[in-house]
Amino acid sequence: MTAASLSDEQRLRAGFWLGVLGVTCFAITLPATRLATGSAADPQLSPLFVTVGRAALAGLLSLAFLLVTRSPWPKREHWWPLGMAVAGNAVGYPLLLAWALRGVDTAHAAVVTALLPLATAVAAALILGQRARPAFWVCAALGSALVVAFAGLRAGSFALAPADLLLIGAVIAASVGYVYGAQVTPALGAERVICWICVLALPLSLPAALWLWPDTAAQPVRAASWAGFVYVGAVSMWSGFFAWYRGLDWGGALRVSQVQLLQPFLSMLFAVPLLGERLDIVAVGFALGVVATIFMSRRLARPVAAPRAASRPMENP
């Protein structure tokens, strides 16, 4: 199925459901990462190995894809955005997230990472020059305040715990990576953007993964932890972006981006069967509050007058 074979209405509908598929893939990342790393009381794979290992797995899959499809090399002007996307999406986000999930449960992490759409919009404003009304920044500050209040309530004080700082750092890293990756999507194509990001990280990720490979004879690792590791490498880091970027392209970034509001709730739901966690009513309440601020911010954001091909990356959350 290609865009040319679809009517406008069918293309929009397909783009929306591809966006839903992409967000669902990403929502499983939190519980899958927790499965892979274990907890502080029951450690499994090290967060550093999970970070480089998932990037190496995605890099090998990406290299095979680029070779089979005979993809051309990116142009000179594409290397800087791709490099920044590597730093944000292949290194910063997975490493900080993996360390944070050693200390907090999935529901806690889902509330903090619910700030990702707002953070990406802020990154787009700063990096790409997208303008927004003052009310947008009020919503951004309100959403941030809700996350700080939730973290303080959990910790018993309003001093952010180390895990919360790691999660906030992960959100910032991911948002920067999303913006730079989306910037080159119209030129390179949805699938090739994430493939080139993973391949660029391969010279570092593959040797590091082999060096950090766990000694399972000394410390056995559960099969479920390996399954979580494979998921975050093959889906969260790679194939999930195929659906996500294609959904943004076909369905329109502004419309499809709203699907990402479902991600924190899906993460909490998937954590129930995968990790045995219970739904946390307080976490759900705070996540609803954060999602409400994101919804209002999108309503109040000022549209950017730009050509269609250039404006889509600016709007990507």
C-alpha positions as CSV (number, residue, x, y, z in Angstrom):
1,M,0.0,0.0,0.0
2,T,1.4,3.4,-1.1
3,A,0.2,6.9,-0.6
4,A,-0.4,7.2,-4.4
5,S,-2.9,4.3,-4.4
6,L,-5.1,5.9,-1.6
7,S,-7.7,8.6,-1.8
8,D,-7.1,11.6,0.5
9,E,-9.6,10.3,3.0
10,Q,-8.1,6.8,3.0
11,R,-4.6,8.3,3.4
12,L,-5.6,10.4,6.4
13,R,-7.3,7.4,8.0
14,A,-4.3,5.2,7.4
15,G,-2.0,7.8,8.8
16,F,-4.0,8.1,11.9
17,W,-4.0,4.3,12.6
18,L,-0.3,4.1,11.8
19,G,0.2,6.8,14.4
20,V,-1.8,4.7,16.9
21,L,0.4,1.7,16.1
22,G,3.5,3.7,16.6
23,V,2.4,5.2,19.9
24,T,1.4,1.7,21.1
25,C,4.8,0.4,20.2
26,F,6.5,3.2,22.2
27,A,4.1,2.8,25.1
28,I,5.5,-0.7,25.7
29,T,9.0,0.7,25.9
30,L,8.7,1.6,29.7
31,P,7.6,-1.8,30.9
32,A,9.9,-3.6,28.5
33,T,12.9,-1.5,29.7
34,R,11.9,-2.3,33.3
35,L,11.8,-6.0,32.4
36,A,15.2,-5.8,30.8
37,T,17.0,-3.9,33.6
38,G,15.0,-5.2,36.6
39,S,14.8,-3.2,39.8
40,A,17.4,-2.0,42.3
41,A,16.4,-4.9,44.5
42,D,16.4,-7.4,41.7
43,P,18.8,-6.2,39.0
44,Q,19.0,-8.0,35.6
45,L,20.7,-6.5,32.6
46,S,22.7,-3.3,33.3
47,P,21.2,0.0,32.1
48,L,24.4,0.7,30.2
49,F,24.3,-2.6,28.3
50,V,20.6,-2.2,27.5
51,T,21.3,1.3,26.1
52,V,24.2,0.2,23.8
53,G,22.8,-3.2,23.1
54,R,19.4,-2.0,21.9
55,A,21.2,0.6,19.7
56,A,23.4,-2.2,18.3
57,L,20.5,-4.5,17.5
58,A,18.6,-1.7,15.8
59,G,21.8,-0.7,14.0
60,L,22.3,-4.1,12.5
61,L,18.6,-4.3,11.4
62,S,18.9,-0.8,9.9
63,L,22.1,-1.7,8.1
64,A,20.4,-4.7,6.5
65,F,17.4,-2.6,5.5
66,L,19.5,0.1,3.9
67,L,21.6,-2.5,2.0
68,V,18.6,-4.4,0.8
69,T,16.7,-1.3,-0.3
70,R,19.9,0.2,-1.8
71,S,19.4,3.5,0.0
72,P,21.5,6.4,-1.1
73,W,23.8,8.2,1.4
74,P,22.4,11.3,3.1
75,K,23.5,14.6,1.8
76,R,26.0,16.8,3.6
77,E,23.4,19.0,5.1
78,H,21.6,16.0,6.7
79,W,24.5,14.8,8.8
80,W,24.2,17.4,11.6
81,P,20.5,16.7,12.2
82,L,21.1,13.0,12.1
83,G,24.0,13.3,14.5
84,M,21.8,15.2,17.0
85,A,19.1,12.6,16.6
86,V,21.6,10.0,17.5
87,A,22.6,11.8,20.6
88,G,19.0,12.3,21.7
89,N,17.2,9.1,20.6
90,A,20.0,6.5,20.4
91,V,22.1,7.5,23.5
92,G,20.5,10.1,25.8
93,Y,16.9,8.9,26.1
94,P,17.5,5.1,26.4
95,L,20.4,5.5,28.8
96,L,18.6,8.0,31.2
97,L,15.4,6.0,31.0
98,A,17.0,2.7,31.8
99,W,18.8,4.2,34.9
100,A,15.6,5.9,36.1
101,L,13.5,2.7,35.8
102,R,15.9,0.9,38.2
103,G,14.4,3.2,40.9
104,V,10.8,4.0,40.0
105,D,7.8,2.0,38.7
106,T,6.3,2.3,35.3
107,A,3.3,4.4,36.4
108,H,5.7,7.0,38.0
109,A,7.8,7.1,34.8
110,A,4.7,7.4,32.6
111,V,3.6,10.6,34.4
112,V,7.0,12.3,34.0
113,T,7.5,11.2,30.4
114,A,3.9,12.5,29.6
115,L,5.7,15.8,29.2
116,L,7.3,14.6,26.0
117,P,4.8,16.2,23.5
118,L,5.2,19.6,25.3
119,A,9.0,19.2,25.5
120,T,9.2,18.4,21.8
121,A,7.0,21.4,21.0
122,V,9.4,23.6,23.0
123,A,12.4,22.1,21.3
124,A,10.7,22.8,17.9
125,A,10.3,26.4,18.9
126,L,13.9,26.8,20.1
127,I,15.6,24.8,17.3
128,L,13.3,25.4,14.3
129,G,12.0,28.9,15.3
130,Q,8.4,27.9,15.5
131,R,6.4,30.7,17.3
132,A,3.7,30.1,19.9
133,R,1.3,32.4,21.8
134,P,2.1,33.2,25.5
135,A,-0.7,31.0,26.6
136,F,1.2,28.0,25.1
137,W,4.1,28.7,27.5
138,V,1.6,29.0,30.4
139,C,0.4,25.5,29.6
140,A,3.9,24.2,29.4
141,A,4.8,25.7,32.8
142,L,1.5,24.3,34.3
143,G,2.3,20.8,32.9
144,S,5.8,20.9,34.3
145,A,4.5,22.0,37.7
146,L,2.1,19.1,37.8
147,V,5.0,16.7,37.2
148,V,7.1,18.3,39.9
149,A,4.1,18.1,42.3
150,F,3.6,14.5,41.5
151,A,7.3,13.7,42.0
152,G,7.3,15.6,45.3
153,L,4.2,13.9,46.5
154,R,5.8,10.5,45.9
155,A,9.1,11.5,47.4
156,G,7.6,13.3,50.4
157,S,9.4,16.5,49.5
158,F,9.5,18.9,46.6
159,A,13.2,18.2,46.0
160,L,13.3,16.1,42.9
161,A,14.6,12.6,43.4
162,P,17.6,11.4,41.2
163,A,15.2,9.1,39.2
164,D,13.0,12.1,38.4
165,L,16.0,14.2,37.2
166,L,17.0,11.2,35.0
167,L,13.4,11.0,33.6
168,I,13.3,14.8,32.9
169,G,16.7,14.5,31.2
170,A,15.4,11.6,29.1
171,V,12.4,13.7,28.0
172,I,14.7,16.5,26.9
173,A,17.0,14.2,25.0
174,A,14.1,12.5,23.2
175,S,12.4,15.8,22.3
176,V,15.6,17.2,20.8
177,G,16.2,13.9,18.9
178,Y,12.6,13.9,17.6
179,V,12.8,17.4,16.2
180,Y,16.2,16.9,14.5
181,G,15.0,13.5,13.1
182,A,11.8,14.9,11.8
183,Q,13.6,17.8,10.2
184,V,15.2,15.5,7.6
185,T,12.2,13.1,7.2
186,P,10.8,14.8,4.1
187,A,14.2,14.5,2.3
188,L,15.2,11.0,3.4
189,G,11.9,9.2,4.0
190,A,10.4,8.0,7.2
191,E,12.0,4.6,7.3
192,R,15.5,5.7,6.3
193,V,15.7,8.5,9.0
194,I,15.6,6.0,11.9
195,C,17.8,3.6,10.0
196,W,20.5,6.2,9.4
197,I,20.3,7.3,13.0
198,C,20.9,3.7,14.2
199,V,23.7,3.0,11.7
200,L,25.5,6.2,12.7
201,A,25.5,4.9,16.3
202,L,26.7,1.4,15.2
203,P,30.5,2.0,15.4
204,L,30.1,2.9,19.0
205,S,27.1,0.8,20.0
206,L,28.2,-2.6,18.6
207,P,31.7,-2.8,20.2
208,A,30.3,-1.4,23.5
209,A,27.6,-4.0,23.5
210,L,30.0,-6.8,22.9
211,W,32.3,-5.5,25.7
212,L,29.5,-5.1,28.2
213,W,27.8,-8.4,27.3
214,P,26.6,-9.8,30.6
215,D,28.3,-12.9,32.2
216,T,25.2,-15.0,32.5
217,A,27.2,-17.8,34.1
218,A,28.0,-15.6,37.1
219,Q,24.7,-13.9,37.2
220,P,21.8,-15.5,35.3
221,V,19.4,-13.3,33.4
222,R,15.8,-14.2,33.1
223,A,14.3,-15.0,29.7
224,A,11.7,-12.2,30.3
225,S,14.6,-9.7,30.7
226,W,16.1,-10.8,27.3
227,A,12.6,-10.5,25.7
228,G,12.3,-6.9,27.0
229,F,15.8,-6.2,25.6
230,V,14.9,-7.5,22.2
231,Y,11.7,-5.5,22.2
232,V,13.3,-2.2,22.9
233,G,16.0,-2.9,20.3
234,A,13.8,-4.2,17.4
235,V,10.6,-2.3,18.0
236,S,11.1,0.8,20.3
237,M,14.4,1.7,18.7
238,W,13.6,0.7,15.1
239,S,10.4,-0.6,13.6
240,G,8.1,1.5,15.8
241,F,9.5,4.6,14.1
242,F,8.5,3.2,10.7
243,A,4.8,3.4,11.6
244,W,5.2,6.7,13.6
245,Y,7.0,8.7,10.9
246,R,4.8,7.3,8.2
247,G,1.7,8.2,10.2
248,L,2.9,11.7,10.7
249,D,3.6,12.0,6.9
250,W,0.3,10.5,5.7
251,G,-2.1,11.8,8.4
252,G,-0.6,15.2,9.0
253,A,1.7,15.8,12.0
254,L,-0.6,18.2,13.8
255,R,-3.5,15.7,13.8
256,V,-1.6,12.5,14.3
257,S,0.6,14.0,17.1
258,Q,-2.5,14.1,19.4
259,V,-2.4,10.3,19.5
260,Q,0.7,10.5,21.7
261,L,-1.5,11.8,24.5
262,L,-2.5,8.1,24.9
263,Q,1.0,6.9,25.6
264,P,1.3,7.3,29.4
265,F,-2.0,5.5,29.9
266,L,-1.0,2.7,27.6
267,S,2.3,2.4,29.4
268,M,0.4,1.9,32.7
269,L,-2.0,-0.6,31.2
270,F,0.8,-2.7,29.6
271,A,2.7,-2.7,32.9
272,V,-0.2,-4.6,34.5
273,P,0.3,-7.9,32.6
274,L,4.0,-7.5,31.9
275,L,5.2,-6.4,35.3
276,G,2.4,-7.3,37.6
277,E,1.9,-3.7,38.6
278,R,-1.4,-2.3,39.7
279,L,-3.1,0.8,38.2
280,D,-2.2,3.7,40.4
281,I,-5.2,6.1,40.7
282,V,-3.0,9.0,41.8
283,A,-0.6,8.5,38.9
284,V,-3.6,8.3,36.5
285,G,-5.0,11.5,37.9
286,F,-1.8,13.4,37.5
287,A,-1.3,12.0,34.0
288,L,-4.7,13.2,33.0
289,G,-3.8,16.7,34.3
290,V,-0.6,16.7,32.2
291,V,-2.4,15.5,29.2
292,A,-5.0,18.3,29.6
293,T,-2.3,20.9,29.6
294,I,-0.8,19.3,26.5
295,F,-4.2,19.4,24.8
296,M,-4.7,23.0,25.7
297,S,-1.2,23.9,24.5
298,R,-1.9,22.4,21.1
299,R,-5.2,24.3,20.9
300,L,-3.4,27.6,21.7
301,A,-0.3,27.0,19.6
302,R,-0.1,29.5,16.7
303,P,0.1,27.8,13.3
304,V,3.3,28.3,11.4
305,A,2.9,29.7,7.9
306,A,5.3,27.6,6.0
307,P,5.3,25.2,3.0
308,R,3.8,21.8,3.7
309,A,7.0,19.9,3.4
310,A,8.8,22.2,5.7
311,S,6.1,22.6,8.3
312,R,5.5,19.0,9.1
313,P,8.8,18.5,10.9
314,M,8.2,21.6,12.9
315,E,4.9,20.3,14.2
316,N,6.2,16.8,15.2
317,P,5.8,16.1,18.9
